[in-house]
Structures are given as C-alpha cells and as structure tokens.
Amino acid sequence: MTCSVTAAWDDRLLGYDFGQGHPLNPVRVDLTLELARSLGVVDRLSVVGFESAADDLLALVHSPAYIEAVRSAGKTLRPDPSHGLGTPDDPVFPDMHEASAMVAGATVEAARAVVSGASEHGVSISGGLHHAMASRASGFCIYNDPAVAIAWLLAQGLERIAYVDIDVHHGDGVQALFWDEPRVLTISLHESGRTLFPGTGFTDEIGGPHARGSALNVPVPPGVVDTAWHADFDAVVPAALRRFQPQFIVSQHGCDTHALDPLANLLLTVDGQRDAHAKLHDLAHELCDGRWLATGGGGYELVQVVPRSWTHLLAVMTGEPIEPETATPEGWREYVHRRTGRTAPTRMTDRAPEGDVG
C-alpha cells in the first residue's frame, strides 16, 4: 500500500542547536535526511516549506510571558532560571526563539497537510520536543511542537486526537498540557521514571478531574529488549486506541530506546524500532483513515542509530518499507565520515549477517 506523505523541511531547522558537546546535536537530522535521500526515500515524500510559528500559534500551549522570555534570552544570551533557560539541559543560544519556532512551524505544517487532505500522513523529523511545559523549558525542549500541533488540530474542530509517545523518556510535557482535556488521549511507553528523567509517567497518572483515563502510561524497567517492549506495546496501545477511536494520531518516535543510546538503559534494536513505526502506521490506517502526524524526538547515538531508525520511519510512512538487510549506500558512509569522523553502519539492520557465528 503506497501512501502519500508530506514532510515539512527547511535547512534552517538545523539551527536548533544547543552548541558543541550537547547531546541533541542537529547532525543526527542531517545524517538522517542524507541517508533517506541516498536510499530514494525522500523522492517518495512531498517536501514542503512552511512559516515559522507565530506567537499566537505558540500561545495555544505556551504562556505569552514564556514566549517573550525565550525571545529575550536568545537575544541577550542571559540565563532565565525561572523559565528553565540557561540550564545544562537547555542552555541559551543565539536566536533561540526563532530556531524553536521553526520546529513548531514545521510540525504544524505537516499536520495541516493531513487535515487539508493533501496527504495521508505528515512528518516533522526535527520535531518531537515533548518535555517543554507551558512556561518552562525542559529536557532539551524549548517549545513543545507536538502539543502546539495538537492544540491547532483541536482548533480546527477535531474532537478526538490520540498522542502516542515511544521515546525512552516519558512524554511529560504533552501529558501535562492536555492533562484535563478529554478530547486528547496521551499514551507514553517509556523507561520507568524510577531510573530515568523526567521521573514521571507512572501508571497512576491518568488525567485530570474532567478527563479521567485520558492519560495512559506504560513504564518499563531498564534492560528491556525488543520482545518485551513489543509485548507491552501490544498489550496496551492498540486496545486503548481502539476504545478511544481517534480521528487523528500524533506520534513521537524518539529512538533513544536503542541499546547504544548513551542517555538511557533500554536494549532495543533498530529492527525493533522499525517494527514499532510499522505498528503505528497500521493503527493509523485502521482507526482514522491514515490521518497521522509523526515527529522525531530523542536519540543520542548520532551515527549508528538515529539515521537508520528515522529513515525506516520515513520509508514505513510511504508504504514502501526498507528491507532490514539493505546495505547503507557507500556515498552515505563517506558523508558520515566527512561530517563526523566516525564509521557508519553498513546495513539497515542490527541483526548479524547470515552465516556469522559470532
């Protein structure tokens, strides 16, 4: 089944950059797009430009005072601890507001393409900044682009939107922003807050007084592998979505669940992540005629993991998934070495080659 996919992209999205040494390095997005181009996946996408998110759009979920604080910090480069700006996780950088508003604008544009009927699916690969709160930066996230897109979708008249977060970290910002909103179901499958930032996402977090059951959390212990992670996903996510009957699914595809990720403790493979992307694709077609917005998210193994996982995501969205055994193009491997000095993976799978007895 071939699917139409709109990808909102502008090279200025690479300007969301906390600086040298920060884990959220935009090179991961650059390497993803280069790999997707090399494998012909980008040719199957409708790549569109977009407007940066204006203040009134950001204000659907963020306070005006916070938006002004972000703008000011990006001009003066002075920390603002009261808004979470200038911390080790969220250091101030020049034009921070402009870069962050670009990410939100891309995610909303991808949602707009789906709502308008231009595409079945939309993708904002640089988005997924799910920790930002109404008035505070958190966890590498300045503006919460998935939440902005969800709020925009509600403003278009949608009445049931499901948000599914498969990042290793709890999607706390999106949950908090829609805590008492019965029109939004938030589902997060993540490493337990007992062992990982942000320390939330427990099973007793179920939504506010007017929206009981609108938040669903599936915390998993450190060391979980593909089979156990998927068993938890299969036991909870499809049934919850089928009960809710969403008109639209928004998902966050952080790939920091991988065994090589330096900031977390799960043991998934690229293959397991590919399977998760495919399951969400199938659920979007089953439940809401394919109306699906996917975003990126976390992922801090910049060469071995992020480019392959997100290229698989893009390919799955087009309905023409990449076979796991596919070799990565030689030109891409050379590009990786030029950009990072590191050796790129040679295949799109983590499975051992056939005949390897290692």
N, C-alpha and C positions, 0 to 999 in steps of 0.2 A: 504494500500500500504506500504509494508516494504521497507525501504531504507538503503543503505549502508552508514555508517558514519565513517570517520577517525577522531579520537581525538588525537592531539599531546599533550603528557603529560610527565613530569619528575618532581619528587618531588622537584627538585631544583627551580622550578618556584615559590615555596612558599618563596623563598629568596628575592623576590621583596617586600621589607618591609621597610617602612619609619620609623619604630620604634614605641614604646609604645605611645598610645594616638593619633596616626594619624588615620584619618577616613578610609583610604584604608588599612584595616587590612587583611592580607592573610588568616586569619581564615575563612573568608567567602568562599573562594575557597575550603579549606579543608572540611568545612561542606557540601558544595555542592556535592563534589565527594563522600563523605561518604553517603549522602542521596541517591544519584544516584546508588551507589553500593547496598545499603540496599534494594532498590526497583527493583533491577535487570536490571537497565538501562545500567550500564557500561558493562554488559555482552553482550549487543547488539551493542556495539561500537568496532571498531578496534582501540585499543590504541597503538600508535607507539611512539618510541623515535625520537630524532632529534638532529641536530647540532645547537649550538649557532650561532646566526647571525654574520658572519664575517664583518669586516669593509667595504668591498666593497659592501656587501648587504645593510647595513645600509646607505651607501653613495648614494644609489638610491634616498633617500629623505633628508638625513641629511648631513650637511657640514662636511668635514674632521676635521676642527677646532673644531666643536662642539663635535664630537665623541671623540677627544683627550681630550677636556675639561671634559667630563663625566668620561673618564677613569682616568684622573688625580685627579678629585675630590673624586672619590671612593677610591683612594689610600692615598691621603693626608688628606682627610676629611675637606678640606678648602672650604668655600663657593666661588662661582664664580657668583656674581650677574649679570655680563654681559651676562651669558648664562642661567639665571634663576635657578641656582643651589645654594641651601642653603637658600631658602625661607621657610616660614611656610608651604606652599603647597608642595614644593619639597625639603625637607631637604636632605642634603648629608648623605649617609650611606655607610658602607664599601662594596667594590666590587660592586658598583652601576652599572658600565658599564656591568659587567658580568651578573648580575641579569636582567638588562634591555634587553641585547642582547639575553638572553634565551627566554624572552617573544616574541621578534620579530622572533626568530628562530622557535618557536612553531607555530606561525601564518603562516609563510611561508611554513612550512612543511605540515600544514593542507591544504593550497592552492595547494601545489604540488600534494597531494594525489588525489585531484579532477581533476586537469589538466591532470595527468597521466592516469586517468580512473580507478584508484584503488578503488575509492569510488565516490558515487554521491555527497555527502556532506562532508565538513570538518569543524571541530570546534576547536577553541583555547579559552577555557573558561577563561584563565588567561589574555587574550589579551583585545583589545578594548581601548588602551591608546590613545585616539583620539585628545587630546589637544596639544601634543608636536609639535613644529614648526621645521623648518629646522635647526635653530641654537639656539633654546631656549626650555628649559623645561617649562611646564605649566600645572596647574591643575592636579597634581599627576602623570603626564605623562612625562617620560624621552625620550624614543624612541617611535615613532608613528607606532606601529606594523601594524595596518590596512593599512596605507599608504605604508609602506615597502612592504607588500604583494601585494597591487595593482600595485605598480611600477614593482615588479617582474613579475606579470602576464602580464603587458604590454610588458616587455622584452621577454616574451615567444611568443609574436606575437598576443595576443588578441587585438581587436580593439574597443570593447565597453564593459566597465565594469561599473556596477551601484553599488554605495555605499549607503546603507540606514541605517540611524542612528536614533535609537529610545530612546537613553539616554535622561534624562531630561535636560542635558546641550548640547548646540549647538556643533556639531562636527566641530569646527572651524579649528583645525589643518589639518584634511583631506581636508576640503574645500580649505584652503589656499595653500596646497601643490599641488593641482590639479586645481587651480583657472583658469588657462589659457590652460587647457588640454581638448580638445573636445572629447577625447576618454573615458573620465571618467565623469559620471553623479553623483553628490553628492546630496543626499536628506537628510535633517535633520528635524525631528519633535521633538520640544523641548519647554521647558518653555521659555517665552519671555526673551530676553536679557535686557529688561527694569527692570526686577525683579531678574535676576539670572546671575551668572557667566556663560560664559565669556563676557557678554554684547554685543554679536553679534548674527548673524543669523536672520536678518530681511529680509523681502520679496524683498527688492531692491538689495540684494546681489545675483547676477545672473551669475557670472562668468566673466572672463577677456575678453579683446577685441577680442581674437581669439576663444573664447568658450562661447559666449553669450548663456544663457539658460542652461549651464552645471551645475549650482548650483541652488538648489531649497530649500527654507527654509519655514517651517511651524511653526512659533512661536505661542504658545498657552498661554493664561493668567493663573495666579495662580488659584488654586481651581478646575481645570478641572477634571472631573470624567471619568470613563470608556466610557460611551456612547458618550460624547462629543469628547474625544480623538479619538475614533474609527471613529466618523463621519468625523473628519478632515483627518485622515489617508485614509479613503475610498474615500474621495473627491479628493485627490491629488496623493497619491503614486501609486496605480495601473495604473492609466491613464498615469502618467509620465513614468513609467517603460515600459508600452506597446508602447508608442511613441518611446522610445529610443531603444527598442529591444536589451537588453543586452545579451552578450554571457556568462556572469558570474555575479553573485550577491555576494557582500560582505556586511555583515550587522554587526551592533554593537548593543548589547542588554543590555545596561545599564538598571538596574531595579530600579534606583533612582526616577522613576516616581511614586513610590508607596506612599500611604498616610502616611505611617510610616517613610519614609526616613527623617533623621534629617537635610539634607542639601538642601532640595528643597520644593516646595509648590504645587505639583500636588497631586491628590487624587485617583490614580488608585489602583486597587486590583491585587493580584496575578492572579486572573482569567482573568482580562483584559489584563495583560501581556502575559498570556498563549495564549490568542486569537491572540495577535499581532505576537507571534512566529509562530503560525499556518498560519496566512495570508502570512507571508514572505515565509514559506515553500511552500505553494500553488503557489505563484508567481514564485518561482524558477523553479518549475516543468512546469508551464505554459509557461514560456518565454525562459528558457535556459536549457532545459533537465535536470533540477535538479542541475546544477553546481552552488553550493552555499557554501560560507565560512561564518560561524557565529563566532563572538567573544563575549566575555563578555563585560565589561565596568564598569560603575559606579554602585553604590548600597551600602548603608552605614548602613542599618538596617541588621546587620550581621547574625542574627539568624532567625527572623520571615519572612524575605523577600528573601534575595539573594539565600539561598539554595533551596527554593521551586521554585522560578521563573526560575532559571537556570536548575534545574532538569527537570522541564516542558519543557524547551527549548531542552535539550538533548533528551528527550523522543519524542517530536514532530519531531525532525530531523530523528529519526529512523523509523518514520511512525507508531509507536505504542504509541500514547499519553497516559498519565496517567489520569485516571478519576479524576476530581476535588475532589470528595467525598472520595478519597482514604485516609486511615489513614497513618500517618507517622509511620514507624516502631519503636517499643519500644526501640530496641537497638540503633537506631539513637538518640532518645530523650535522652537516658542515655549518649551517646557520647557527645552530645551538652552540657549537664550539666557538665560533666567532663572537657571539653575543655574551657567552658566559665563561668560556674556557673549560667547560665541562663536557663529558662524553654523554651523548644522547642514547636513549634506549633504541634498540634495533627492531623491536617488534611491538605491535599494539596490544600485546597480552603480557601478563606476568607468568603465564604457565611455562613450564620447562619445555624446550623443543622436544619433539618426538625422538625417541632413541637416546635421550640424555639420561643417564643413570645416576647423575649427581645426586 
